[in-house]
Amino acid sequence: EIDPSQLGKVPLPTGISRKVFESVANMMITVTGDEGHWHGQISACVSDPSFLEEKTTPCKKATAAIRGIVSEKYTYPVANTILDDFKAELRDAIAWDGAHVVGPTGTIIGVNRKLNSHSCSYLLKGGFGTKHNSALAFAYHFPAVVIVRSDDEEKGITILSNTALRQSSPGAFKLVPSRGGSSSREMAAMQDRMAAMQLKMEELEQDVL
């Protein structure tokens, strides 16, 4: 079990930027579903952009919304100037099946993707289902890091790194909010309140002008 300050403990495959990985992991904590409700989600950081077509398939036919997110070329770490727009798009994408795939430079190269792989001889303890075990198999077979937020909030967020799974003592990591900090739901709700306050302040400034 690790908190965001300990993400450096996760060994990464060659080709995956630590800055990108840590940005994705932190986004998985802070961005939940609509109105701050917890929702399952998968993010896959891959070392080779060709994996998108070779190792994943669309969960459904690409819609305008799906094409729109990819065409924006959002890149981790996300610049503050577009952070609110990105979070809004990501909240919409959370409700879709599949993973959003992040390339080696941090750019989102696919959303709503099924992670394909052969079966894996390992299973996660704790009664995890198909979503986690498919992510585990993908991370085991390919140089990738898959971050899975369970549909069950109590099961939290699991980090599956190819490098960690290939060690003599393979393992996964559970990511939790900072010790003594707010829960992900509380943080998301607080962010929504802050955004509303900012909007209100802007409206007041316009009235004054």
Secondary structure, DSSP 8 states (H G I E B T S, - for coil): -B-GGGGGGS---TT--HHHHHHHHHHHHH--SGGG----EEEEEES-TTHHHHHEEESS---HHHHHHHHTT-BSS--GGGHHHHHHHHHHHHTSSSEEEE-TTSBEEEEEEEE-----S---TTT--HHHHHHHHHHHHSSEEEEEE-SSGGG-EEEEEHHHHTSSS---EEE---TTS--HHHHHHHHHHHHHHHHHHHHHHHHH-
